[in-house]
Structures are given as C-alpha cells and as structure tokens.
Amino acid sequence: MENSFQDLNSLKESRDFLNILINNINSAILISDDQFRIEGFNDTLKKMLQKDNADIKNKLCGNLLGCSFAVEENKPCGETSNCHSCMLRLKIKISLSLQLSTIRNVLKRDFYINGNKEEKYIEFTIKPLTYNDKIYSLVILDDITTLEKQKEKLRTQNAEITDSISYAKMLQDAMIPTDEILKEFFSDYFIFYQPKDIIGGDFYWIKKAANRIIIAVADCTGHGVPGAFLSVLGITQLDEIILKNQNIRVDEILSQLRTNIIKTLHQKGDDAVLDDGMDIAIISYNIDSSEIEYSGAYNSIFHIHNHQLEEIEADQMPIGIYNCDRPFSLKKFRVSKGDIIYLFSDGYADQFGGTEGKKFKYSSFRNLFLEHHKKSLKKQKSIIKDIFNNWKGTNDQVDDILIVGIRF
C-alpha cells in the first residue's frame, strides 16, 4: 500500500499526471496564441469536433470549430464578415490585453461538423497564461446545445401559456364590472384588486336592481386558472339569479347560488371535491331607505359607524357542498351619512411578511381600517396597498387580494 501512495505522489509530480487529468475531463480545452492559433488541446476537444490531431494543431479558432462564416465565405478566421463581432474572438482579445479571466460566456452560432451545418450553443471560459515570456489563452469549452434548446422550448411553451392566460384575463376582466356603476351613487369608494397570478379567483360583482345596489365580494377555491374558472362561473350564476328575480333577498341569492354551484360542479356527497366552491359576502343597499341587507358565506364585513368598527359575521359554511345545508342568515341595519362598509377576501390578512415572516393577521387587518377610516377612501386604498407591499417585502404573494370600501 505504501508503494502505491509513493507511485501516486510521483505521478502527480510528472507531466503524465497533467495529461491524464486534462484528457479525462468532460470539458474541451484548447490553448491558443495571440494570433488565435491552436497550440494545445485535450482529447475531449477532438471528440467534440470529431477531428484528429493533424486537423487541430496550428489551426485558427474559427476554422477549427467549423464557424459557418469561415466555411461559407471560404475565408480564414479573422477575415470573415462576422469576425469583428465574434464574441469568442472579442473575449480572447480582452482577456489577453487586460490579463483577466472571463467566465461562462455563451456563443450561439452555426457550425459545420463533418460537413453538416448545426446550430450550437458553446459555453466558454478564458484564462490568460504566460509561458516562456509568451502570452496564451486557455479556453475551456462546453457544448450546451441540448440544454439550451430545452430551455428555448420551455421559454416558447411558457410564452404560449402566458399569452393564453393573458387572453383569459381579458375575458375575465370583461365579465367583472367597472366601477362606473358605483360612481352613480357613491362619491367616495375604492376597489383594491391584486391577483396573485395574472388571473385570479377573487371577484367582485355589482348590480343595480330596482332601487337597490347589490355588491358582492367572493373568494373562489384556489387562485390562477382554477380560481378564475370558478370566478367566471360565480359571476354567470349571480347574473342569472338576479335576472330572474330583481327583488330577491341577499340570503336567498346565496342559497340559490349554492344550489347552482353544487349542481354545475356535480358535487354529490363523498364523491364531490369538497373544496370546490367559494366564500362570499354580499350586501344590498336600498337607495331610498339607506337600509343594508347582508348575508355571508364565511366572508364577514366591517361597518364603521361613529368612528367605531363593528364586524358583522358570516355564516360558517361555504358556497358549495358542505355537511350543513341550512339557509343563509339575513342581517339588516341602516347606514348614516359618513358610514363605511368594507367587503374583502382573506388574502390580505393571510399574507406572510414583516421582520419575522409571519401572517399579517386578522386583528391587524381590522386595526388598519379603524386607524385610517377618516381619510378619503382613495387615500385609504393607497395606504392599504403600500402597507401590504412593505409587509410582503421579498416574500411571494400567497393569495389573491380583494377589498371594496364604500362610504355612504
């Protein structure tokens, strides 16, 4: 065993060891002089280019690698129409002149390998060397064509998916009402809508029915594409329900919506996907009497009156199949001039952030409105958005966010 170690130490001090090392690494290595002629190379380079020693020694870089410009223009490396902008050539020049290494550059180019033209991605690293008072470039080459083409394919697929989702967002936006209907009846309001992804599962719905303004804020299962599909379903069903009966109470709207969602999603007891559905808060404002009707499926609302915040709680059951199918409850109260009602989803309170990476929490969410309720709702929206972004920091947004505020 001792002799084996002695042999290994002797080998490490020999030129043979360096040759073994260089010829058994996966990267191709070449050494060129300041005129870009090849002075040395390893076996991996021969395999990459499928060339023998005689075809490599003293060849110019571009001619050696099979640069398409050198082949097609029948000119030596350095004299083609592309040489002035060749990244490999420029990087070698810079490395030699500044005596600095340049690491992991990528050259995309057509090359001729055994007479066949192929697009290649070559990653290269250059290190300047001095030997016998002469300057050389050590160039390490890796063929990353397969990897880069896979990345390119993924980029194309992602772009196609993103385009499709962006088009879906356009369709979803067309179904969500603008705030123009609110302008007719309220001078001070805001809608803060910030999906987690391009499209989201939170939605708001506004309708004028006879002498009432009906406003709903809903949070569908999930976010992104699945949530968006459910949001479109929810909007469509709400439109249909109010179209059939303009005088329907908000609790009846939720009960009918639940029935329709269960039927549309074919939810049947244990066979159903129990998580599919939505949480929702819905209010109806009677323009003549200033009376508010409220009903909620998990989503409560806040009512600020005389500078006090009251939470009006929802029923603890969703829109969707559940182990309890009792009717939704109806709550009524009047609003006075200056009162504010906030409808919201749970995305804001559930956001992780701050110095300890914890949830914003429901209590902080309540206090946020109470602290700033005297300001205009336009100003409140700006504050709420800034506080959220500061709290989130570098964390990912965890859910869709939707808040609607109205001052009466």
SVG drawing of the C-alpha trace seen along z (x, -y; Angstrom):
<svg xmlns="http://www.w3.org/2000/svg" viewBox="-89 -62 100 64">
<polyline fill="none" stroke="black" stroke-width="0.4" points="0.0,0.0 2.9,-2.3 4.4,-1.8 1.0,-2.7 1.0,-6.0 4.6,-6.7 3.7,-5.9 0.7,-8.3 2.9,-11.1 5.4,-10.5 2.7,-10.5 1.3,-13.8 4.7,-15.4 5.0,-14.2 3.8,-15.6 1.8,-12.4 -0.5,-13.2 -1.4,-16.5 -2.1,-14.8 -4.3,-12.2 -6.2,-14.9 -6.8,-17.1 -7.7,-14.3 -10.3,-12.8 -12.4,-15.9 -15.7,-16.5 -14.9,-20.0 -12.9,-20.6 -9.7,-22.5 -7.6,-24.4 -4.7,-26.7 -4.3,-29.5 -1.6,-32.1 -2.2,-35.8 -3.0,-35.2 -5.8,-32.7 -3.8,-29.7 -4.3,-26.4 -1.1,-25.4 -2.6,-22.7 -5.8,-20.7 -7.2,-17.7 -8.9,-14.6 -12.4,-16.0 -11.9,-18.7 -11.1,-16.0 -14.3,-14.2 -16.4,-17.3 -15.2,-18.3 -14.7,-14.8 -11.2,-15.7 -7.7,-14.3 -4.5,-15.9 -3.4,-17.0 -6.7,-18.8 -6.4,-20.8 -2.7,-21.8 -2.0,-25.4 -5.5,-25.9 -7.2,-29.2 -10.1,-29.1 -12.9,-29.8 -11.6,-27.3 -11.0,-24.7 -14.5,-25.0 -16.2,-25.0 -17.6,-28.5 -20.3,-28.8 -19.0,-32.2 -15.5,-30.9 -16.8,-27.9 -19.5,-29.7 -17.3,-32.7 -14.2,-30.5 -12.0,-32.8 -9.7,-32.3 -10.8,-33.1 -10.3,-36.8 -11.3,-37.9 -15.0,-37.0 -17.8,-39.4 -18.6,-38.3 -15.2,-38.3 -15.4,-41.9 -18.4,-40.9 -17.5,-37.3 -17.9,-37.0 -15.2,-34.3 -12.7,-36.4 -13.5,-39.6 -13.4,-37.9 -10.0,-36.3 -8.6,-39.7 -9.9,-41.4 -8.6,-38.6 -5.1,-38.8 -4.9,-42.6 -6.2,-43.0 -4.8,-39.8 -8.2,-38.9 -10.2,-35.8 -13.7,-35.8 -16.1,-33.1 -19.0,-31.2 -19.9,-33.2 -22.2,-31.6 -21.6,-31.6 -24.6,-30.8 -23.6,-30.1 -24.0,-27.8 -21.1,-25.4 -20.1,-22.7 -19.4,-19.4 -18.4,-16.7 -19.9,-18.8 -23.3,-19.1 -24.4,-22.6 -25.7,-22.6 -26.7,-25.4 -24.6,-25.1 -24.5,-26.8 -20.9,-26.8 -20.2,-27.9 -16.6,-29.1 -14.3,-30.3 -11.0,-32.1 -7.9,-32.4 -4.7,-34.2 -1.4,-32.3 2.2,-33.2 4.8,-30.6 8.4,-31.3 7.5,-35.0 4.8,-34.4 1.1,-35.0 -1.6,-32.3 -5.3,-31.8 -6.6,-28.8 -10.1,-28.3 -12.5,-25.8 -15.4,-24.8 -18.7,-23.0 -21.3,-22.1 -24.6,-23.1 -26.7,-22.9 -29.1,-20.2 -29.7,-22.1 -30.2,-25.5 -32.6,-24.1 -34.6,-22.5 -34.6,-25.9 -35.7,-27.6 -38.5,-25.1 -39.7,-25.8 -39.5,-29.5 -41.6,-29.1 -44.1,-26.9 -44.2,-29.4 -44.8,-32.3 -47.7,-30.4 -49.2,-29.6 -48.7,-33.2 -50.4,-34.5 -53.3,-32.2 -53.6,-33.2 -53.4,-36.9 -56.2,-36.4 -58.2,-34.6 -57.6,-37.6 -59.0,-39.9 -62.2,-37.7 -62.4,-37.6 -61.9,-41.4 -64.7,-41.9 -67.1,-40.0 -66.1,-41.9 -67.9,-45.2 -66.2,-48.5 -66.6,-50.9 -68.8,-53.2 -72.0,-51.9 -70.6,-52.9 -69.9,-56.5 -73.6,-57.0 -74.4,-56.5 -71.2,-56.9 -68.7,-59.7 -66.1,-58.0 -65.2,-54.4 -62.3,-52.1 -61.7,-48.7 -58.3,-47.2 -57.9,-44.1 -54.5,-42.4 -54.5,-38.8 -51.6,-36.5 -51.2,-35.5 -52.2,-37.0 -55.7,-35.9 -57.3,-35.2 -60.1,-33.5 -61.3,-36.6 -64.0,-38.6 -66.4,-41.4 -69.9,-41.8 -72.1,-44.9 -75.7,-45.1 -78.4,-47.7 -81.8,-46.1 -84.8,-48.4 -84.0,-50.8 -81.1,-48.7 -77.3,-48.4 -76.1,-44.9 -72.4,-44.3 -70.6,-41.0 -67.0,-40.1 -66.1,-36.5 -63.1,-34.3 -63.1,-31.1 -61.2,-28.0 -57.6,-28.4 -56.1,-31.1 -54.7,-31.4 -56.6,-29.4 -58.7,-27.1 -59.8,-30.1 -60.6,-32.1 -62.8,-29.4 -64.8,-29.3 -65.0,-33.1 -66.5,-33.2 -69.0,-30.5 -69.9,-32.6 -70.4,-35.8 -72.5,-34.0 -74.7,-32.4 -75.2,-35.7 -76.2,-37.4 -78.7,-34.7 -80.2,-34.7 -80.8,-38.5 -82.1,-38.5 -84.9,-36.1 -85.8,-38.0 -84.8,-41.6 -86.4,-41.7 -84.7,-38.6 -83.1,-39.0 -79.3,-38.6 -79.6,-35.5 -81.8,-33.9 -79.2,-34.8 -76.6,-32.9 -78.8,-29.9 -79.7,-29.8 -76.0,-30.3 -75.0,-27.4 -77.6,-25.2 -76.5,-26.2 -72.8,-25.7 -73.3,-22.2 -75.4,-21.3 -73.0,-22.7 -69.9,-21.0 -71.8,-17.8 -71.0,-17.7 -72.5,-14.6 -71.6,-13.9 -68.4,-11.8 -67.8,-11.7 -67.6,-15.5 -64.4,-17.6 -65.4,-19.3 -63.0,-22.1 -64.5,-23.4 -66.7,-26.5 -66.4,-30.0 -66.6,-32.2 -68.7,-35.4 -70.0,-38.5 -73.0,-40.2 -74.8,-43.4 -77.8,-45.2 -78.1,-48.9 -81.6,-50.4 -81.2,-53.8 -84.4,-55.2 -84.3,-53.9 -80.5,-53.6 -81.1,-50.1 -78.4,-47.4 -79.1,-43.8 -76.1,-41.5 -75.5,-37.8 -72.2,-36.0 -70.7,-32.6 -67.5,-32.6 -66.8,-36.2 -67.8,-38.8 -67.9,-42.6 -66.7,-45.6 -69.1,-48.5 -67.7,-51.8 -70.3,-54.0 -69.5,-56.9 -65.8,-56.0 -66.4,-52.5 -65.7,-49.4 -68.2,-46.5 -67.7,-43.2 -70.8,-41.7 -70.1,-38.0 -70.9,-35.5 -72.4,-32.0 -69.7,-29.4 -70.5,-27.5 -69.3,-28.0 -71.0,-28.2 -70.6,-24.6 -71.3,-21.2 -71.0,-21.0 -72.1,-18.9 -74.7,-21.5 -77.1,-23.0 -79.2,-25.3 -80.4,-28.5 -78.1,-31.5 -79.0,-34.1 -80.1,-37.7 -78.9,-40.7 -80.3,-44.2 -79.1,-47.6 -79.2,-51.2 -76.3,-53.3 -75.9,-57.0 -74.0,-59.6 -70.3,-59.1 -70.6,-55.4 -68.2,-53.0 -68.6,-49.3 -65.6,-47.1 -66.1,-43.8 -63.0,-41.7 -61.4,-38.3 -58.8,-36.7 -55.7,-37.2 -54.5,-40.4 -54.7,-39.1 -53.1,-35.8 -50.0,-37.4 -46.7,-36.4 -44.1,-39.2 -42.7,-41.6 -39.3,-41.0 -40.4,-37.6 -42.1,-36.3 -45.5,-35.9 -49.0,-36.4 -50.4,-40.0 -53.3,-38.6 -57.0,-39.5 -56.6,-41.8 -54.0,-43.9 -56.4,-44.0 -59.2,-45.3 -57.0,-48.0 -55.8,-49.1 -59.3,-50.2 -60.0,-51.8 -56.8,-53.7 -57.3,-55.3 -61.1,-55.4 -61.2,-59.2 -59.2,-59.6 -60.8,-59.5 -61.2,-56.0 -59.0,-56.9 -56.2,-57.8 -57.0,-54.6 -56.5,-52.5 -53.1,-53.9 -52.2,-53.4 -53.5,-49.8 -51.5,-49.0 -48.3,-50.5 -48.7,-48.8 -49.3,-45.4 -46.2,-45.8 -44.0,-46.8 -45.3,-43.9 -44.8,-41.4 -41.3,-42.6 -39.5,-39.9 -42.0,-37.2 -44.2,-35.8 -47.8,-36.9 -49.7,-33.9 -53.2,-34.6 -55.4,-36.9 -56.4,-40.1 -59.7,-42.0 -61.1,-44.8 -64.0,-47.0 -64.7,-50.1 -67.8,-52.4 -68.6,-55.5 -72.3,-56.4"/>
</svg>
